[in-house]
Amino acid sequence: MTRWQDKSLSPDERAEALRAEMTLEEKVAQLGSAWPGNEQLNGNVAPMQDVFARGGVPFEQVRADGIGHLTRVFGTAPVTAEEGAARVVALQREIVEETRLGIPAIVHEECLTGFTTLGATVYPAALAWAATFDPGLVERMATAIAEDMRAGGVHQGLSPVLDVVRDYRWGRVEETMGEDPYLVGTLGAAYVRGLEKTGIVATLKHFAGYSASRAARNHAPVSIGPRELRDVILPPFEMAIREGGARSVMNAYVDLDGVPVAAHTPLLTGILREEWGFEGVVVSDYWAIAFLKSMHRVADTVGHAGALALAAGIDVELPDTLCYGKELIELVRSGEVSEELVDRSVQRLLRQKADLGLLDADWQPQAAAVDLDSPRNRELAREIAEKSIVLLANDGVLPLDAGRIAVVGPCADDPLAFLGCYSYPNHVLPRFPEFGIGVDVPSFVDSLRRELPDAEISLHEGCPIRDEDRSGIAAAVAAAEEAELCVAVVGDRAGLFGEGTSGEGCDAEDLSLPGVQDELVSALLATGKPVVVVVVSGRPYALGRHASAAALVQAFMPGEEGGPALAGVLTGRVNPSGRLPVQVPRVAGGSPNTYLHPPLGGNSEGISNLDPTPLFPFGHGISYTAFEYSGLSVSAQEIPADGTVSISVDVRNTGERAGEETVQLYLRDVQAQVTRPVLALTGFARVPLEPGQSRRVTFEVHADRTSFTGLDLRRIVEPGAFEVFVGRSAADLPCTGSFEITGQAREVGPDRVLTTPVVVS
C-alpha cells in the first residue's frame, strides 16, 4: 500500500502524497474529463455539442495518463440500469488497469429532475419544488435521487441550479427555484444536504449571474452592479455551501461587465474561496473554457483559454478535455503558466477523490442496477407535485363534480408537457423516438377520467403549443358550448436550444402564452360557460386577459405524477397548498421586474404610464379552506446590531377541511444609505391545520438578516427602523409591526447568520 492509499492519513495528506508521484502530464490529465460515446451522437444536450463532438478522440487516448471525470455514462444514449452499471464498471476498470497510477475517475450525471437516465423517476421541475415552500420535502427528494445514482456508481450530481430569476422571459426559469434569494437558498441548501449526506457531491449552478442576462437571452452579457450581485445573486450559493455542505461549484457561461466568469479571478477565487472559505472543486460548465476562445474571444488558443481558466480558479474541465491538455502542458513547460496553478487544482481534485474513497487500496469499481422508478420514488414525486400546484383564483367552480366537461388545450393530453427540459424524456429521448417516454406519465385528461369515472369528458386540442394553427379552435369552442364546464390546459413543452417553448436556449420574446393559446382561451371565455384555466408551464405567463376565468390554476412542470396531482386538485381530493415562487404578470410586456424591487421598481403613477403590478403576487396561493391571522407580537422594540428579535403570529384554519398555510414573514428597511427592496422575504413556514385549529408561528430574526451591501461595498447591519409584515403573500399581509436596530453600524462577514429559524407550536 502506498502512502496515498493509507486511510489513516487525512485526505489532504493523501492527495499531496499522490501528487508528488505524478508527472506533469498525469497531473494535467486529472484536470480533464472524457465523454465516451459523445462523438457518435447527433443533436445537442449542451451548447454546441455537435461542433465539439466532431473533434472527439478515442477513449483510450484520452485516458492514457489518467482522467479526472467521466461524463454522463448513463445520460448520453439510452441504456438500461443494468447496461449503465456495467458500462461504469468497465470504464473504471480500464482506467485503473491501463494507467500507471490507476486512479479511478469521478463519474458525474445530471440530476435536476431526478437521475437523468432512461427509465428513472422524473420529479417536478425545480420551480415546482419552490412552489412547495417545503425544504424538508426537497431534501427527501434529493436523498432518493442520490441513492439511485450512488447505486449506479455515480459520484457527483450537476445540481442544484441556484440562479435567482430576474426576468421571466429567460428560458431556464423552470430550472430555478424562483425570484427570491432566501427561498432559493433555503431550498437549494436542502437539496444539497440530500445529495451530500448520501455521498453524492452536489454541484452548484451557475456561479454566478447567469439569470441576469440582457433581455433574458441565454448566454447574453450580464450588466450587473456589485451590489445586486452580492445581495441578490450570491446569497443562495453561500447558503448552499455553508448550510448544505456543497463540495462543488460550476461556473456560469456569461460575462460579468465584460469579464467571462470562466476567467473571473475575483469571483472564482476572491469571493468563493478567500471570502467564503470554499474548499471544494470548481468544475467548468460544458465547454465554458473553450468558449473563452471561440465565443468570448479573450483567448487566442485553447491552451491560452485553459491558462486563463486555471488561473481564475476552475479546477476541472467538463465535459471533455479540450483546453486542459497538450497545449496547456506546453505553456507550463515553457514557464508561461506556473506549475503551482496545476498543483493547486490537482490537490483539490485528489482530496475530493480521497473523500469519495477512490484512493483507497481496496477500492473496486462497483455499480448495481436498481429500480430507478420505484413505488417509493413515484409516491414522492406525487407528493411534490400535489404540494406544488397553485390555485390562483376560484369563484367556487372548484372542486369539480361529475357532469359534461370539455377538456381543451394542447397540454391536456400531452404527458411531456409535465416534464422539464433536463428530464431524460425531453433532454435526450427526442433523438431516440423508438424509446418513447421511458417512464409512465399519465396525461391530465386520462387522470381526470380516473378521478371522475361518471363524468362525460370530451377532449379537443384546440391548437398546438407553439405553432400558429387556429384550425382546431372552432371545434374546441363548440365542445365548450355543449358542455357544462370547460377545462383549458395550456402552457409549455420543454426543450433545448429553440426546440421547445421553455428550457435552455428557449427564451421568450414576451410573456404571452406560446403560439395562439391566448386566442384559444379568449375564445373559450367568450362562450359564457365556466372555464377553468390550467397553466402547465416553465415560466409564469401573463394571464390578465384571462382573469375572468371561473378558476385559474398554475402548475410548474409537475413531473411524471403531474396528471394525477392536477386531477386531484381540481376534483378536491387534494387541497391545494402551493404558493407562487414567481409573480404571475398581468400584461405580456410590462412586467420584467420581480417582487424584490426598490421603490422606483413598482408602479410609479404620474411618472410612467406602465404599471408593473402583477396579476398575482409572489407567495400567492389559495385553498379550499380559509386561514385567519392575528396576534402579532414583536419581542423587542429595539435590538442592538448583533441582537435577535422574535416575531410571532397566530394562524387559524377557519374553514371546514384540513389544509396547509404557508406563513410568510417580510421586512422593510424604512431608510438606508442605498435603496432597499420595498419588501424582502425573511422567513416562512408551512403550517398544517385541521378545521378550527390555531397554531402560533415564531420567527427568530437575527440582525444579520437585515444586512446589505453598503455604499463602500462592505456588508453591514445598519441602525434604523424596520417594518414587519406577516401574511399569506407579498401583497396580502394582515399583520404588521416594527422594531429598531440601535447603536453603530456593524460590518458582517461570511460567518453572518444566513437563516431565520422558525418554531410552530
PEHUKA-V35566 format. One record per run of one state. SS is the DSSP state (a for helix, b for strand, c for the rest). FROM is the first residue (numbers start at 1). TO is the last residue. If there is no record, write none. Layout:
ss=(SS;SS)
from=(FROM;FROM)
to=(TO;TO)
This chain:
ss=(c;a;c;a;c;a;c;b;c;a;c;a;c;a;c;b;c;a;c;b;c;a;c;a;c;b;c;b;c;a;c;a;c;b;c;a;c;a;c;b;c;a;c;a;c;b;c;b;c;b;a;c;a;c;b;c;a;c;a;c;b;c;a;c;a;c;a;c;b;c;b;c;a;c;a;c;a;c;a;c;a;c;b;c;a;c;b;c;b;c;b;c;a;c;b;c;a;c;b;c;a;c;b;c;a;c;b;c;b;c;b;c;b;c;b;c;b;c;b;c;b;a;c;b;c;b;c;b;c;b;c;b;c;b;c;b;c;b;c)
from=(1;3;6;11;21;24;31;33;35;38;41;49;54;59;63;69;72;81;99;106;110;126;133;135;152;156;158;161;162;171;176;181;197;201;208;210;213;214;217;222;223;226;234;235;243;248;252;255;257;259;261;264;265;276;281;284;288;295;302;313;316;317;326;335;339;356;375;389;390;395;404;409;415;419;424;428;429;432;433;436;444;452;456;461;473;483;485;492;494;495;502;503;517;526;530;537;544;547;551;556;562;572;584;585;599;602;616;617;622;623;627;635;638;641;644;654;659;670;680;690;694;703;707;708;710;715;718;720;728;729;730;732;733;735;743;746;748;757;761)
to=(2;5;10;20;23;30;32;34;37;40;48;53;58;62;68;71;80;98;105;109;125;132;134;151;155;157;160;161;170;175;180;196;200;207;209;212;213;216;221;222;225;233;234;242;247;251;254;256;258;260;263;264;275;280;283;287;294;301;312;315;316;325;334;338;355;374;388;389;394;403;408;414;418;423;427;428;431;432;435;443;451;455;460;472;482;484;491;493;494;501;502;516;525;529;536;543;546;550;555;561;571;583;584;598;601;615;616;621;622;626;634;637;640;643;653;658;669;679;689;693;702;706;707;709;714;717;719;727;728;729;731;732;734;742;745;747;756;760;761)
